């Protein structure tokens, strides 16, 4: 099973070389993918799976697209 991983802004350096076909195990969650990518604790404030906001405990399926966005600031 594979997914597409997209890491944005300051998380871009964590995007794997095989981002278009990142292997996952059956039942793997977004949180486990974040661990594998070494996303720091609190490093992804927004998570999207197939363009829908999701939580780290979301179970991924073959063909999903996961996007990670860091906390954004402004002022």
Buried (B, 14 or more C-beta within 10 A) or exposed (E): BBBBBBBBEEBEEBBBEEBEEBEBEEEBBBBBBBEBBEBEEEBBEEBBBBEEEBEBEBBBBEEBBBBBBBEEEEE
